Amino acid sequence: MNRSEFIIATALVLFVSFLLGWFASWIVHRVTRVTQSEMGELDKMAQALHEAEETRDQAITYLQQREAELTNQLTQTEAELNAAMEGLRDTRQETEELRAYIERMQGEA
């Protein structure tokens, strides 16, 4: 193999290597390319996610307000129950005192 054949063989090997590299790059670009319809779909998904997050935040706010209202209502109900129980206790004590008084009065008569 003389010098010119060696140069031609080297040039051919380099050209084939260049073609294989270009073909591999083209295939990778083709596979990983994002189409316009996929971008539109990604935009729709992002919008839907944003709306879902807003809805979740509104639901959390509503639940916190509702929990505060129910806690307030429970506190008021417990206070009313305690007041009713105190009144019932006082009434029972007064009834017992009246019975004892009536029994004493009947015992003296």
HELIX and SHEET records of a PDB file:
HELIX    1   1 ARG A    3  THR A   32  1                                  30    
HELIX    2   2 GLN A   36  GLU A  108  1                                  73    
END                                                                             
